[in-house]
Amino acid sequence: MIELTETIGRLTVHLRAERIGVDWIITIFGGDRPHIGAVALAGPDGHCQVICLPGHREGDIAERFAANLASRLGVGVCVSCGIHLNAITQLEIGSVAKASENFFSALEKMVL
């Protein structure tokens, strides 16, 4: 299992990644109330399906992460994502996106 953590200001985001056979299951979570807000499943060609709970905005992060990693590795990738920060600012929303990009780069280097 691979575990990564990034803290930016008052926001801490975690990634856990585990290989299941040749495929990967990844969880990205953090903030005040970690949860599952969206799940994305991508095939080896990068085609992706996303399920989001109503009112949740993590679908874009989960989809981008799953589709990009699946197409790079040529395997199935499932990503669940749930990050909640009370009174989040626009800058902090950008920090969530930046943390996910940093996680992708770090994980890609570890598994390629």
Secondary structure, DSSP 4 states (H G I P E B T S, - for coil): -EEEEEEETTEEEEEEEEEETTEEEEEEEEESS----EEEEE-TT--EEEEE-TT---HHHHHHHHHHHHHHHTS-EEEEEEEE-TT--HHHHHHHHHHHHHHHHHHHHHH-
